[in-house]
Amino acid sequence: MKIMRTLLITAALLAVTWGGSTLAADPAEQALRALNPDSELVGSVETVRSRYEDTLIDIARAHGLGYHAIRNANPGVDAWIPGEGTEVILPRRHILPRQHRSGIVINLPEMRLYDYTAGQDHIMTYAISIGRMDWSTPLGTLRVIQKTEQPTWTPPASIRQAYAARGESLPAVVPPGPDNPLGEFAMRLSNPSYLIHGTNWPEGIGMRATHGCIRLAPSDIEHLFSRIPVGTPVHIVNEPVKAGWDGDTLYLEAHPVLEELQEPNNLTPAVRAVVRATGARPAEVDWAAVTRIANARTGIPEAVGIARALADEEHAPVPVEIQTAMAPAPAPSARVTEAAGIERGWYVQLGSFGDAGNARRLALRLEEAGFSAHLQDHAPGERAMTRVLVGPEQNANDAKALVTLLEEAVGLKGHLLNLREADE
């Protein structure tokens, strides 16, 4: 097929091969990516050849990558003994997450942070560690409320109890120093239980290894900390599969789905990404390539389509498995819960509807904008209603800040609701 020949030639021209050792370059240069107004991709795929003493973690750290990212890109390479002269792919090309392209964007499945504050023509991007499944990092839009050098760590009771259950003792306060897991820099978010911080264990970058916080390598957090002002929005998103245009070529990039965010059909995230990318720009899509990339999940962008105006052949039929993934979900992703099922805290209420369908549509709009939306049934009078809530926040001041953020982001004015006590 002509479309496949075009895609293969394009992919070959864009692959960049590098030789050399794994000696680290300037970390700031490793993080820098140039933005192109005609492309939704940044960076390039590169390769190196390993030395006898290298592990994949060594190579990842030297090139601004995380552990799982380099493992996924090199499924046939031994993580601990790649061997002398083994070719190692460096997945340093990325499709930009679609939901937000301002402030800081953290894509959890990708385990990567994008900093759009670096300048109009550049972004900085860093490998990160995120929360383990039992301490998952929350989705939604937060903001930086505090910056601290040489932070002290005061672990919450839940973490101390988890350590105690393993037979380990954790002090109530951990002072600055080599034993502090926050590293040398920390930025507290508007949900104050969560931080963006450094680490005293850089080998763990690119893993699910935290209690919900966002962890960067020591040199990376230093660069980020020096540039980010208090008040910067932090958008935490779930985009396991990303699609984006580079000129007239459509690319797809797939990462493993977080276990707690699995969907019934494992092709659904890929189909959703392609549909969103082609909504305003029709494309001739190679659905067989989409399926292959979605299943392989290497984290490397690959060409899957061209702009329809360039396609001069009959449209290929859509495979049955793709048609199944295209079927609408029975309900949007906003959580529909009873009052007792919603976590206690401060919320922003953005509407109360007699028609639950209208509430679902508003909740879905909020989630697509990056907020954590909840639906709650209640009966203020004789009529059953469904209200739309965003949150929770730990205190009224943070909830007030969320009101302002919602109004700026989606143009909706909400009011505060304290659900620390059960509703009457």
N, C-alpha and C positions, 0 to 999 in steps of 0.2 A: 504494500500500500504506500502511496506517495506520502501520506501524512506521517507514517512511521519512519520513512527515510529522512524526511525533513527533521523530525524530532531527534533521531539518532545523530545526524550531522550537527545539529545545534548543540546537543549535549556534549559531543566530542570537542567542539570548538571552545566551549566554556570551561572544560576541565583543565586545571592548571596543576602541573606536576613539579614538585620541588624535591631536591635532594638535601643531604646534609645531616648534621647531628641533631640531637634533641636539646642542645644548649638553649636556655631561655633567652629570648630577645627582651627588649624593653616591654614590660607588662602593659604600659599604656598603648604601645603600638599593636600589641596582640589584641587589645579590646576595640581598637578603632575600626570603624567601617564607614565607607563613603556612601552617601545616599545619591541615587540617580532618579530624577523626576520621571523617567520613562521605565522605571523598574521597581517592583516590589520585593526584590531580592538584594541582599548585600553580601559582600565577601566572596570567597572562592573556595572550591574544594581543592585541597592540596595533598601531597603525599610526602612522606619521609621514609628513609630506611633505618631500621632500628640497629642499635649497637648491641653487642653481646650482653652488656650489663643492664640494658633498659627493661623496664616493665611498661605496660600500656599506661599505667598511672603516671610514670615519669614523663612519658611523651605527652600525655594530656596536659599535665601541669605546665610543661614547657611551651605549650601552644594555646593556652587559654581555654582548654576544654575540660569537661567533667568526665567522671569515670564511666557512667552509663552511656554517654554520648559517644565516646571513642570505642567502647565495647560494641555498641549497636552498629557502628559504621564498619567494624572489622570482625564479623561473626566467626570467621575461620581462623583468627589469630589467637594464640594462647595469651591470656591477660598477664601472666606472670613471667613467662619466658618466651617472648616473641621470637627470639633467635637473631643471630647476626645477619644483617642484610635483608630482613623481612620488610616488605613494603607495607606501610601503615597509612591508611587513609585518614586525613584530618578533616572532619566535617565542619569547616569554617565558613560555609556558605549557608545563609539562612533566609527563609521567606519571612517577612515581617508579620507578626501577629495582626489579625484583621480588626479586632474589636476596638483597640485604642492605639493611637500613634502620637502620644504626647506624654510629658512627664516621665515616669518610670512605668514600664510594662513588664510584668513577671508572668511568664508562661509556665505553669507548673509541670505539665507532662514533659516539656522540653528541658526543664531545669535550667532555664536561661533568663537573664535579666537584660532588658533593653533600656538604655538611658537616652531619652530624646532631648535632654537639656544641654548636650555637648555643643550644639550649634546647628545652624540651618542646613548645612550640607553634610553633616556627619552624625553618627550615633556611636555610643560606646555600648558594648555588649559583653556580658560576663557569665561564666558558668556559675551555678549556685547549687546549694543543697537545700532541700525542702523538708517538710514534716513527714515523719513516718505515718503509716496508715492510721495507727491509733492516736497520733497527735497531728492530724492533717492541717495543712496551711489553708486558711479560709480564702474563698473567692470573694471578689468584690473590689470596690474602690475605697482606699484609705488615703491617708496623707501623712507626711512626716511631721511629727509634732515636737521632737526633741532630738538633739545631737549631743553625744557624749564621747569624749576621748578618755581612754583608760577606764572603761566602765567597771562598776562593781556589779556582780550578778547576785540577785536575791531570788533563788529558785522558789517557785510557788510550792505550796504544800503538796499538790498532786504529783509534781516531779519528785519531790523528796520521798513521797510514799512509794512511787514506782521504783526508785533506787533501793529503798528499804526492802521491798518485796523480792529484790534480787540478792539481798544480803549485803548491799553496799551502803556505806554511810555518806551522806551528802550534807555539808555544813549549811547552816541557815544563810550565810553570806559568804560569797567567794570574792576576795579582793582582786584588784588588777594584778596581772602577772601571768606567768607561763601556764598556770593551772586553770586560768579563766577561759571557759569555752566561748565567751563573747569576743575574744581577741582584743585588739587595741582600739576599735572604733565601733560605735553602735548608734543606730537611728531608730528611735521609738516611733511606732505608727499610731494612728488615731484609735485603733483598737489596741489599748496599751499592753495587752498581753503579748503582742507580737513585735519583733524587732527585725531590722536588717542589720547584720553585724558580721564581724570577722570570725576567726576561729583559731584555736591552738592545735587543730588537726587538719591541715590543708589536704592531706591525702584523701579525706572524705568528701571533697567537693564533687558534686555531680551525683550524689546519692541521696536517698531518703533517710536522713540521719539526724534530723532535728526534732525538737518538741513543738514544731509549728512555725518557728522563725525562719527567716531567709538568711542563709550563711554564704559568705563570699571568702575567697582566698585572701590572705593578709594584704598582699599588694593591691588587689582589686578593690577591697573595701576602702583602702586609703585613698585611691583615686576617686571613687564614688563619693566618699564622705566630704572630700575637699570641694566638690562642685555643687552638691545638692543643698539648696536652701530649705529651711523649715517652711512647711506649707506645700511642698511639692506633692502632687497627687501620685499615688501608687496604685496602679490597676493590676489586680491579680486575676488572671484569666485561665481558662481551661481550653486550650486548642491543641489537642493531640495530633491533629492533621491540619496543615496549613496549605492553602493554594494561593498563588499569586502570579502576576504577569511580569515577564521581562520582554519588553517590546511586544511582538505579536505571538510570543510563545507562552503557554500556560504551564506552570510548574506545580508539583505536588511534593510535600515533605511530610513524612509520617513518623511519629514517635509512639512508644508504648503508652497505652491508656492507663491512667491511674486506677488501681483496682477498685477503689471506692466510688469511682465515677464511670464504671463500665456501663455500656448500653446494650440492649437486647440483641442488636445486630451489629457485629463488629465492623461492618462497612459503612455504617451510618455516619461517623465523623468524616470519612473521606468524601462521601457523597455530599454532605452538608457543606464542606469546604469548597468543593468544586461548584456547587450551585450558587454559593454566595459570591465566588470570584467571577462567575460568568453571568450574574444577574443583569448587569448593565452592558455586558460585552459578550455576545454569543461566541461559542467556540466549538470546533469539531474536536471532540474528546475521545481519546483512546481509552475506553473503559477497561480493557484488559490490563493496560499499564496501571490504571488507578487501582485495580484489584491487587495486582502484584505488589505495588508500593505500599498499599495499606496493610497487607499481610506481612511484608518484610520488615517494615518499621525501622529502617536504618538511620533515619534522621537526615538523609542526604536529599536535597531537592532534585527531582528528575522531571523532564519534560513529559507532559501528558496530553497536550493539545495545542492547536493553533487557532488564531482568530478566524471565524467562519468565513470572512470575506476572502481569505487566502486559500480555503479548501476548495478544490475543484473536482471532488469525487463524491460518490454516493455516501450518505451517512451510514456508518456502521450501526447495526442493531444494538440496543442496550441489553446486556446480559440479564438473565433472570435474577441473579443475586443482587445486581445493582438496582433493578426495579423494586426488589423487596426492600432494600435499604432506603429507597426513595419514598416508600409509603409513609404517610404522615404518622407521627407518634400519637398514641391515644390521648396524651395530655402533654402540655409544655413542661419544662424542667423545674418550674417553681414548685416548691414543696407545699402540698395541701395538708394541713394538720389541724387537729383540734387544739384548743387553747392549752391543754396540759402537755401537748407534744412540742410546743415551741420553747426554745431555750429562754430562760428568764433574763431580762435586761431592758434597756431603753431602745425603743423602736421609733421609726418615723412612719406614720400612717399616711398613705397617699391616696386613699379612696376607700369607700365602702359601698358595695354594689348589691342590689337585689338579684341581679343576673350574674351568676358565678362565672359565666363565659366571659363577660366584660372584665371581671377581676383577673381571670387567667391571661387575657390578652395584655392587660397592663403589666402584670407580673413578668410575662415573657419579654415585653419591651424593656423593662428594667434590667432583667438578667442579660439581655443582649448588650445593654449599655455598661455591663460590668458590675452591677450591684447584686447583692444577695437578697432576693425577694421571697416572701413567704405569703401564703394565703391562709386566712384564719376565719372560720365560721363563728359568728356571734349573733346574738339576738337582742339588740338594744330595746326593742319593743315587741310587738306581736309578730313582726315579720323577720324571718331569717335573712341574714346578710352575710356577705363575704368581704372581708377587708384585706387590703394589700399593705403589707408591712415590709420595711427595709431595716436591717439590723442583724443582730443586736449590738448595742454599744454598752460599755460598762457604767457610764455615768451620764448625767444630763448635759454637761458641757460638750462631750464628744458627740452626743446625739444632736445638739444644736448645730455643731459644725457639719454633721451629715445633712441636716436640713438645707444648709447653704450650698453644700456640694451637689445635692440632688437638683436644686433649683438651677444651678449653673450648668449642670451636665444634661439634664433632660427637660428643663423648663417647667417642672412641677413643684408646687408649694405644698409641703406636708406639715403635719403637726406631731408633737411628741406624744408618745404613749409609753407609760411605765408598766411593763409586765413582770416586774419583780415579785409582785403579789398576784395571786390568782384572780382572774376576772370574775366579777359578780354577774 
